[in-house]
Amino acid sequence: MRKVKIPLVDLQIHHKNIKKEINEAFKKVLKSNSFILGNFVEEFEENFAKYCGAKYCIAVGNGTDALTIALKCIGIKPKDEVLVPANTFIATAEAVSLAGATPIFVDVNPDSFHIDLSKAEKKVTKKTKAIIPVHLFGQSVDMQRVTEFAKKYNLKIIQDCAQSHGAKFNGKYLVEYGDVCCYSFYPGKNLGALGDAGAIVTNNDELAKLCKMYRNHGRLNKYEHLFEGTNSRMDGIQGAILNVKLKYLDEWNSLRRKNAQIYNSLLQNISQISTPKELPLSDHVYHLYVIKTKERDQLMNFLNENQIATGIHYPIALPFLKAYQNYNFNPKDYQIAYKLQSEILSLPMYPELTESQIVYITKLIKKFFNFHS
Ligand SMILES: *Cc1c(COP(=O)(O)O)cnc(C)c1O
């Protein structure tokens, strides 16, 4: 086999295909002086709210801020506890701490990688005020069960949708479950800006009003401030770029899904690997294509030696990070997350990945396992 280099995500080819429209967007913003918030951001807020089936979209500086502002504006206070999955990006938990509250980690399901609600039950105390389901890798969490769980314990639901742009649950928009959805438009996400950007999406009038003021110094108008907020406003350039890219999101997501099906069919007979499990009522928009294998490190090295980039999401589950060493967690409570961190491997996944590239990658994987078909 001829050696070809395949990245985990290819933003060069992604943007090359829409280069003309991107250049137009840059020119428009430069001409208009709408550098912070302004008409391009407002247009995006309108378009993205519509895309999410929501009444409101509030564009902010990044996904971490989206979560933090949503938590604060929904009324999470210092000393409150918020349930978060043990396997997610640190920002999910960081936002809870930034809001002054305490993240309480919950072990995950080994197949869906989602927060395990039967284990969450054991973590609920009088201080528990909210839960953050993370639609990890692009697959929506069972929001029916989360809604029932939250109702039982009177919890707010803040959804971390940073990896799940476009995913629904049981045919319904995610915003229809729970109080608020938080998005990141970090460049590598399914919908990515050309820098940091994020959004809060909700149907709640009061929450929308508060978030909109909070992101802009608690401002009512130029010099009248109702409370102290922060500075977390989307740039005009990001709004204009996201407006261009949003039109293609469904097409890109279906290409990701198609690529996942190709991987699945080519990897299905390798007993040392398990491919991603799709839940019956969930959508999966494959932000990442994550397999599990006991020989993860060796396979990863082999692929990397052959110029195939891979990733681990995430190599250290949150309760085991130095950042949380002063929290009183029992490592025994996170056995699944701990086991997963040594078995999961993210293979190249992006809309422009070709079938022949996937055939090449899976041939190498078969070679590694000495697989004869
Ligand atoms: C990317 C990501 C975030 C944070 O988004 P930023 O825009 O980088 O702040 C939060 N949660 C998850 C699950 C993410 O993947």
PDBQT file of the ligand as one rigid body, heavy atoms in Angstrom, charges set to zero:
ROOT
HETATM    1  C1  LIG A 401     -15.827  21.974  22.740  1.00  0.00    +0.000 C 
HETATM    2  C2  LIG A 401     -16.595  21.586  23.939  1.00  0.00    +0.000 A 
HETATM    3  C3  LIG A 401     -16.953  22.523  24.924  1.00  0.00    +0.000 A 
HETATM    4  C4  LIG A 401     -16.387  23.919  25.018  1.00  0.00    +0.000 C 
HETATM    5  O1  LIG A 401     -16.471  24.722  23.952  1.00  0.00    +0.000 OA
HETATM    6  P1  LIG A 401     -15.434  25.920  23.726  1.00  0.00    +0.000 P 
HETATM    7  O2  LIG A 401     -16.082  26.678  22.621  1.00  0.00    +0.000 OA
HETATM    8  O3  LIG A 401     -14.123  25.336  23.344  1.00  0.00    +0.000 OA
HETATM    9  O4  LIG A 401     -15.374  26.721  24.987  1.00  0.00    +0.000 OA
HETATM   10  C5  LIG A 401     -17.781  22.107  25.948  1.00  0.00    +0.000 A 
HETATM   11  N1  LIG A 401     -18.220  20.843  26.034  1.00  0.00    +0.000 NA
HETATM   12  C6  LIG A 401     -17.870  19.903  25.125  1.00  0.00    +0.000 A 
HETATM   13  C7  LIG A 401     -18.406  18.517  25.275  1.00  0.00    +0.000 C 
HETATM   14  C8  LIG A 401     -17.042  20.239  24.058  1.00  0.00    +0.000 A 
HETATM   15  O5  LIG A 401     -16.698  19.302  23.175  1.00  0.00    +0.000 OA
ENDROOT
TORSDOF 0
